[in-house]
């Protein structure tokens, strides 16, 4: 089961799942275009927060591309404890 932590929103797992499913680096516009029910402003706001917590990484500063990290995959698979996410 995935841990629920105070800083997360209901959009975060959907964003992470999309990155994991595609396996590629993407800019916010591509992510928001492909996830139903998650707006572009929400994606743009949440990606840096997911980076701050180590679940995503920004791989191209100039073009704004992101990709999922091993920590993000561990979160999705339920291998990451809630304390590890809350305290970072």
PLY file of the C-alpha trace (Angstrom):
ply
format ascii 1.0
element vertex 88
property float x
property float y
property float z
element edge 87
property int vertex1
property int vertex2
end_header
0.00 0.00 0.00
1.24 3.49 -0.81
1.94 5.76 2.13
-0.15 8.89 2.49
1.78 11.96 3.59
0.72 15.49 4.46
2.36 17.31 1.54
0.87 15.11 -1.20
-2.25 15.80 -3.24
-4.52 13.33 -5.00
-2.84 14.31 -8.29
0.65 13.20 -7.22
0.15 9.42 -7.58
-1.47 9.91 -11.00
1.47 12.02 -12.14
3.99 9.49 -10.85
2.09 6.57 -12.40
2.12 8.29 -15.78
5.88 8.78 -15.62
6.38 5.16 -14.59
4.09 3.80 -17.30
5.72 5.78 -20.09
9.30 5.38 -18.88
10.39 8.57 -20.61
11.33 12.13 -19.64
8.60 14.70 -20.36
7.79 18.37 -19.89
4.73 19.43 -17.85
2.61 20.14 -20.94
2.90 16.54 -22.17
2.05 15.18 -18.73
-1.03 17.38 -18.27
-2.24 16.69 -21.82
-2.23 12.95 -21.15
-3.65 12.74 -17.61
-7.40 13.16 -17.41
-8.61 15.33 -14.55
-5.25 16.95 -13.76
-4.87 20.49 -15.08
-1.73 21.96 -16.58
-1.32 24.48 -13.71
-1.57 21.63 -11.20
1.07 19.58 -13.02
3.40 22.59 -13.27
2.96 23.27 -9.54
3.36 19.64 -8.39
6.39 18.55 -10.45
8.91 20.70 -8.51
7.43 19.45 -5.23
7.85 15.85 -6.35
11.45 16.72 -7.28
12.02 18.25 -3.83
10.95 14.94 -2.26
13.09 12.83 -4.61
10.24 11.13 -6.48
11.01 12.86 -9.78
14.12 14.50 -11.15
14.50 17.37 -13.58
16.73 16.02 -16.33
16.80 19.02 -18.67
16.78 22.47 -17.08
16.53 24.34 -20.38
13.51 22.47 -21.74
11.97 21.50 -18.37
11.94 17.73 -18.77
11.30 15.46 -15.79
11.52 11.73 -15.18
10.69 9.36 -12.35
13.42 8.30 -9.93
14.06 4.96 -8.24
12.59 6.53 -5.11
9.44 7.39 -7.09
9.19 3.80 -8.27
9.68 2.59 -4.70
6.81 4.84 -3.60
4.51 3.44 -6.29
5.38 -0.15 -5.41
4.75 0.48 -1.69
8.38 -0.10 -0.72
8.86 3.40 0.72
7.80 4.07 4.31
5.61 7.10 5.04
8.23 8.47 7.48
10.81 8.50 4.69
8.54 10.71 2.60
7.25 12.91 5.40
10.64 13.80 6.81
12.39 14.78 3.60
0 1
1 2
2 3
3 4
4 5
5 6
6 7
7 8
8 9
9 10
10 11
11 12
12 13
13 14
14 15
15 16
16 17
17 18
18 19
19 20
20 21
21 22
22 23
23 24
24 25
25 26
26 27
27 28
28 29
29 30
30 31
31 32
32 33
33 34
34 35
35 36
36 37
37 38
38 39
39 40
40 41
41 42
42 43
43 44
44 45
45 46
46 47
47 48
48 49
49 50
50 51
51 52
52 53
53 54
54 55
55 56
56 57
57 58
58 59
59 60
60 61
61 62
62 63
63 64
64 65
65 66
66 67
67 68
68 69
69 70
70 71
71 72
72 73
73 74
74 75
75 76
76 77
77 78
78 79
79 80
80 81
81 82
82 83
83 84
84 85
85 86
86 87
